[in-house]
Structures are given as C-alpha cells and as structure tokens.
C-alpha cells in the first residue's frame, strides 16, 4: 500500500472511532437515576453499551428486574411499573428499557407491571437482582 493510501486508511479509521464513541457514550449517559420518595431507579439496556453501564451500576441498587416477551425472551421497554409494599404504592414509573435497577428500603415488594394492557406481578425482596416478568 502506498503512503497516501495508508494515510487515508488511518484518517477513515480515526473518523470512525471519533463518530461512534460519543454516540455509545451518549446512550449510556442517558441512563438517568430517578428518585421517587425513598426509591431510586434506572432503566435501560436495549443496546449493549446500556447493558454494560447498568451492570457497572448494579452494586448501587438492591433490586433488579428484566422485562421480556415470548419464548425467545425478546426485550421490552415502555412497561408501566408500580412498586408496592404493604399494599402501599411506593413508586410508579415507565421503564425506558428492559432492565430496571431499583434501590429501595429493606423489605419485600410486589412489582406490578403492565405491558400493552396486560398486567403481570412478582414478589421480590431487597437483594433480588435477577427477577423477570415475561409476557
């Protein structure tokens, strides 16, 4: 390869790195921790970079849930979520991705979720990081 081709290849490679890295970082940075009363949560995980960002933050939360559908376990987003403790709603939010991490006071909770009008629920305790609701 002649020197001009090598320079062109290097420039194209650098341009690809520069244009793709900010987009990947931006998607992971969109994972905003929200707080409602005593509960904080973050949802995402459609893209690989979001899944990695959530995994890195998992230690800061004490409940984790995944929303899927079908036998193949396709990821769901836009799931309406209610966190209930002792028949009292402690948080309500819309999951922006299939994986939600929740930080809540120690105890047992019902996670009541609805996707396209179909309700599902699961009982979890703090420390449960791999709960799943499948439609």
C-alpha positions as CSV (number, residue, x, y, z in Angstrom):
1,X,0.0,0.0,0.0
2,X,1.4,3.4,-0.9
3,X,1.8,6.2,1.8
4,X,-1.3,8.1,0.6
5,X,-3.5,5.0,1.0
6,X,-2.1,4.4,4.4
7,X,-2.8,8.0,5.5
8,X,-6.3,7.7,4.1
9,X,-7.0,4.4,5.8
10,X,-5.7,5.9,9.1
11,X,-8.0,9.0,8.7
12,X,-11.0,6.9,7.9
13,X,-10.3,4.7,11.0
14,X,-9.9,7.7,13.2
15,X,-13.1,9.3,11.9
16,X,-15.0,6.0,12.6
17,X,-13.7,5.9,16.2
18,X,-14.5,9.6,16.8
19,X,-18.0,9.4,15.4
20,X,-19.0,6.1,17.1
21,X,-17.6,6.6,20.6
22,X,-19.6,9.7,21.5
23,X,-22.8,8.0,20.3
24,X,-22.1,5.0,22.5
25,X,-21.2,7.1,25.5
26,X,-24.3,9.3,25.0
27,X,-26.6,6.2,25.0
28,X,-25.1,5.0,28.3
29,X,-25.2,8.6,29.7
30,X,-28.9,8.7,29.1
31,X,-29.4,6.2,31.9
32,X,-30.6,8.7,34.5
33,X,-31.2,7.7,38.0
34,X,-34.6,8.9,39.1
35,X,-35.9,9.2,42.7
36,X,-39.5,8.9,43.9
37,X,-39.8,9.2,47.7
38,X,-37.5,6.6,49.3
39,X,-37.0,4.7,46.0
40,X,-34.4,5.4,43.2
41,X,-34.4,3.6,39.9
42,X,-32.8,3.5,36.5
43,X,-34.0,1.6,33.4
44,X,-32.4,0.8,30.1
45,X,-30.4,-2.0,28.5
46,X,-31.7,-2.2,24.9
47,X,-28.2,-1.6,23.5
48,X,-25.0,-3.4,24.6
49,X,-23.4,-0.2,26.0
50,X,-26.5,0.4,28.2
51,X,-26.4,-3.2,29.4
52,X,-22.7,-2.7,30.4
53,X,-23.5,0.6,32.1
54,X,-26.3,-1.0,34.1
55,X,-24.1,-3.9,35.1
56,X,-21.5,-1.4,36.3
57,X,-24.1,0.4,38.5
58,X,-25.8,-2.8,39.8
59,X,-23.9,-2.8,43.1
60,X,-25.6,0.6,44.0
61,X,-29.1,-1.0,43.8
62,X,-30.8,-3.8,45.7
63,X,-33.4,-5.0,43.3
64,X,-33.1,-5.8,39.6
65,X,-35.8,-6.8,37.1
66,X,-35.9,-7.7,33.4
67,X,-39.0,-7.3,31.2
68,X,-39.2,-9.7,28.2
69,X,-41.8,-11.3,25.9
70,X,-42.2,-14.6,24.1
71,X,-40.3,-17.8,24.3
72,X,-37.1,-16.2,22.9
73,X,-37.1,-13.6,25.7
74,X,-37.3,-10.5,23.5
75,X,-36.5,-7.3,25.5
76,X,-39.4,-5.0,26.3
77,X,-39.5,-1.3,27.0
78,X,-42.3,1.1,27.8
79,X,-43.6,-1.1,30.6
80,X,-45.7,0.6,33.3
81,X,-44.3,-0.3,36.7
82,X,-45.6,0.0,40.2
83,X,-43.6,-0.9,43.3
84,X,-45.9,-1.8,46.2
85,X,-45.0,-2.5,49.8
86,X,-47.6,-3.5,52.5
87,X,-50.4,-2.6,50.0
88,X,-49.0,1.0,49.7
89,X,-47.6,2.2,46.4
90,X,-44.0,3.5,47.0
91,X,-43.1,4.2,43.3
92,X,-44.6,4.3,39.9
93,X,-42.7,4.8,36.6
94,X,-42.5,3.8,33.0
95,X,-39.5,1.5,32.2
96,X,-37.5,3.0,29.3
97,X,-35.8,-0.3,28.7
98,X,-36.0,-4.0,29.6
99,X,-33.7,-3.9,32.7
100,X,-34.5,-1.8,35.8
101,X,-32.4,-1.4,38.8
102,X,-34.1,-0.2,41.9
103,X,-32.8,1.0,45.3
104,X,-35.5,0.7,48.0
105,X,-35.6,0.4,51.8
106,X,-35.0,-3.2,53.0
107,X,-38.1,-5.4,52.8
108,X,-40.4,-7.3,50.4
109,X,-42.2,-5.7,47.5
110,X,-44.7,-6.5,44.8
111,X,-43.6,-5.3,41.4
112,X,-46.8,-4.8,39.4
113,X,-46.2,-4.2,35.7
114,X,-48.3,-3.7,32.7
115,X,-47.4,-4.0,29.0
116,X,-50.0,-3.2,26.3
117,X,-52.7,-3.5,29.0
118,X,-51.6,-7.0,30.1
119,X,-50.7,-7.0,33.9
120,X,-48.1,-9.1,35.5
121,X,-46.6,-9.1,39.0
122,X,-43.9,-10.6,41.0
123,X,-43.0,-10.5,44.7
124,X,-39.3,-9.7,45.4
125,X,-37.2,-8.9,48.4
126,X,-34.3,-6.5,48.5
127,X,-31.2,-8.4,47.4
128,X,-33.1,-9.9,44.4
129,X,-31.2,-8.8,41.3
130,X,-32.4,-11.2,38.7
131,X,-36.3,-11.1,38.8
132,X,-38.0,-11.4,35.4
133,X,-41.5,-10.7,34.1
134,X,-42.3,-12.3,30.8
135,X,-45.3,-11.5,28.6
